[in-house]
Amino acid sequence: MVIVGEEYCHLKEEQLFTVRKTSHFSPGDGFAAYDHRTGGLAFRADTYGRGHGGGAASAGELALLGPAGEPLLTARRRRPSLHQRWEGFLGARAEGQKPLFSARRSSILGGAARGAVVEVLPSSAELRVEGSFARRCCRVVAKGEDGGEDTVVAEIRRKVDETARVVMGRDVFVLRVSPGFDAAFAMGIVLVLDQIAGDEADGGAGAGEDTDTLHVRQDLVTGSAVRCLV
């Protein structure tokens, strides 16, 4: 599924990114995503919503940037919207430009914990976000066509420190992108999910101090046991 560009799609192998939240003053202040293969910066979003510098969008918008600061996606919230509805645009949004995708909470009741729905425009292809982004334990699922099976196209999991064998805090997590899916678009979904779930991210215990039930699962990224909050 090519959304932003073919260069962000690998047809034969999955793509793995370590994503780090770069500011903690408010939800969505910034992210940096690093490619597991090269270790280099792949995407960043450290000036959006400020309306200045680095290819940033206008105030109140989110801008996903490439490593050189080139704008890849711009997202803005539709108001009023009870479902926390967002719209995404290709590149730096221009006046009158039609959205590339829309995203919203699945339900008003239950908040972001009930997941989200992403609609790719104008094809109306639908993606579901299942799980909790606030707890860094969710996946993006593409609805099967003509009654076919649903497909997991991206997954967000807590990152494991292999040396200490511990799960790191919520500010550092892994984004796994399935073969054939657009990694830049997947990162754009991360930015929007951070806004949708941001008001719930700090509602529980702090990073490393979660009181939720911990389940051990086989991590798809490292191949070692990792505890995933559900």
C-alpha positions in Angstrom: 0.0 0.0 0.0 1.8 3.1 -1.3 0.5 6.3 0.3 3.4 8.7 0.7 5.9 7.2 -1.8 7.3 3.9 -3.1 10.6 4.6 -1.5 9.0 4.0 1.9 7.6 0.6 0.9 9.8 -2.6 1.1 8.0 -5.4 -0.8 10.0 -8.3 0.5 10.9 -7.5 4.1 9.5 -5.8 7.1 10.8 -2.4 8.3 11.7 -1.8 11.9 12.1 1.6 13.6 13.0 2.7 17.1 10.8 5.7 17.9 11.7 8.1 20.6 9.5 10.8 22.1 11.7 13.9 22.1 9.7 16.2 24.4 7.5 15.7 27.4 5.8 19.0 27.9 2.6 18.0 26.2 1.4 15.1 24.0 2.8 15.2 20.5 5.7 17.7 21.1 8.1 15.6 19.0 9.3 12.2 17.8 12.4 10.8 16.1 12.3 7.5 14.3 15.5 5.5 13.6 15.9 2.7 11.0 17.0 -0.5 12.7 19.1 -1.5 9.6 21.2 1.6 9.3 20.8 3.2 12.7 20.2 6.5 10.9 17.3 9.0 11.4 14.4 8.1 9.1 11.6 10.5 10.3 11.2 13.3 12.7 8.5 15.6 14.0 10.0 18.1 16.4 8.6 21.5 15.3 5.0 20.8 14.4 2.3 22.8 16.0 4.7 25.7 16.5 4.2 27.3 13.1 7.9 28.0 12.5 11.1 26.5 11.2 12.2 23.2 9.8 9.3 22.8 7.3 6.8 22.9 10.2 3.2 23.2 9.5 1.0 26.1 10.6 0.2 26.4 14.3 -2.1 23.6 15.4 -1.0 21.2 12.7 1.4 18.2 12.8 4.2 17.8 10.3 6.0 14.6 9.6 9.5 15.4 8.2 12.1 13.3 6.5 15.7 13.2 7.9 16.7 16.3 5.9 13.6 18.3 7.1 11.5 17.7 4.0 7.7 17.7 4.7 6.2 14.3 4.1 2.8 14.6 5.7 0.7 17.2 7.4 -2.2 16.5 9.8 -4.7 18.7 11.5 -7.7 18.2 13.8 -11.2 18.8 12.5 -13.3 20.8 14.8 -15.8 20.3 16.3 -15.3 16.5 16.5 -16.5 14.3 19.4 -14.4 11.4 18.0 -11.1 13.3 17.9 -11.2 13.3 14.1 -7.9 14.2 12.2 -7.2 14.7 8.5 -3.8 14.1 6.8 -2.4 15.7 3.7 0.5 14.9 1.5 3.6 17.1 2.0 3.1 20.6 3.3 -0.6 21.2 3.3 -1.8 23.9 0.9 -5.0 25.9 1.1 -7.8 23.9 -0.7 -5.8 20.7 -0.8 -7.8 17.5 -0.4 -7.0 15.2 2.5 -5.0 11.9 2.0 -6.5 10.2 5.0 -8.7 10.7 8.0 -8.4 9.2 11.5 -10.7 9.1 14.5 -11.5 7.3 17.7 -13.5 4.1 17.2 -16.0 5.2 19.8 -16.7 8.2 22.1 -17.3 5.8 24.9 -14.1 4.2 26.3 -11.9 6.8 24.8 -8.7 5.9 22.9 -8.5 2.6 24.7 -11.2 1.4 22.3 -8.9 1.9 19.3 -9.1 4.1 16.2 -10.2 4.0 12.6 -8.1 5.3 9.7 -9.6 5.8 6.3 -7.4 6.2 3.2 -8.9 8.7 0.7 -10.3 8.7 -1.9 -10.3 4.9 -2.0 -12.1 4.6 1.3 -9.8 1.7 2.3 -10.2 1.2 6.0 -7.6 0.5 8.7 -8.3 -0.3 12.3 -6.1 0.4 15.2 -6.5 -2.4 17.8 -5.1 -2.1 21.3 -3.7 0.8 23.3 -1.3 3.3 21.8 -1.0 5.0 25.2 0.5 1.8 26.5 2.5 1.2 23.4 0.7 -2.0 22.6 -1.4 -1.9 19.5 -1.5 -2.9 15.8 -2.8 -1.5 12.6 -5.1 -3.9 10.7 -6.2 -3.6 7.0 -9.6 -4.8 6.3 -9.7 -7.8 3.9 -11.2 -7.1 0.5 -14.2 -9.1 -0.7 -14.5 -11.0 2.5 -10.8 -11.9 2.6 -8.8 -12.1 5.8 -7.7 -9.0 7.6 -3.9 -8.2 7.5 -1.7 -6.6 10.2 0.2 -3.9 8.4 2.0 -2.2 11.3 2.5 -2.9 15.0 3.7 -0.8 18.0 5.3 -2.5 20.9 7.4 -1.5 23.9 11.1 -1.7 23.3 13.2 -4.2 25.2 16.7 -3.4 26.5 18.5 -6.6 25.5 21.4 -6.0 27.8 19.3 -5.6 31.0 16.4 -7.7 29.7 13.9 -5.1 30.8 11.1 -3.3 29.0 11.9 0.4 28.5 9.6 3.3 29.3 6.8 4.5 27.0 9.0 7.3 25.6 10.9 4.7 23.5 9.1 2.0 21.5 9.3 -0.1 18.3 7.3 0.4 15.1 7.2 -2.7 12.9 5.9 -2.1 9.3 4.9 -5.2 7.3 6.3 -5.8 3.8 4.5 -3.7 1.2 3.1 -1.1 3.6 4.2 2.6 3.5 6.5 3.3 6.5 6.1 7.1 6.2 2.3 6.6 6.4 2.7 4.3 9.4 4.7 7.0 11.1 2.0 9.5 10.3 -0.5 7.3 12.0 1.7 7.3 15.1 1.6 11.1 15.2 -2.1 11.2 15.0 -2.5 8.4 17.6 -0.3 10.3 20.0 -2.8 13.2 19.7 -5.9 11.0 20.0 -4.5 9.0 23.0 -2.4 11.8 24.5 -4.9 12.8 27.2 -4.9 9.3 28.5 -1.2 8.6 28.2 -0.4 9.8 31.7 -3.6 8.7 33.4 -2.0 5.6 34.9 1.2 4.9 36.6 4.4 6.4 35.2 6.8 4.7 32.7 8.3 1.7 34.3 5.8 1.7 37.2 2.7 0.4 35.5 0.2 -1.5 37.7 -1.5 -3.1 34.7 -1.3 -6.9 34.3 1.8 -7.8 32.5 1.7 -10.5 29.8 4.7 -12.2 28.4 4.6 -12.7 24.6 7.0 -13.6 21.9 8.2 -10.2 20.5 8.0 -9.9 16.7 10.9 -7.5 16.6 13.6 -9.0 18.8 12.5 -12.7 18.9 12.9 -12.7 22.7 10.3 -12.6 25.4 8.8 -9.2 26.1 6.1 -8.0 28.4 3.3 -6.3 26.7 0.8 -4.1 28.5 -2.8 -4.9 27.5 
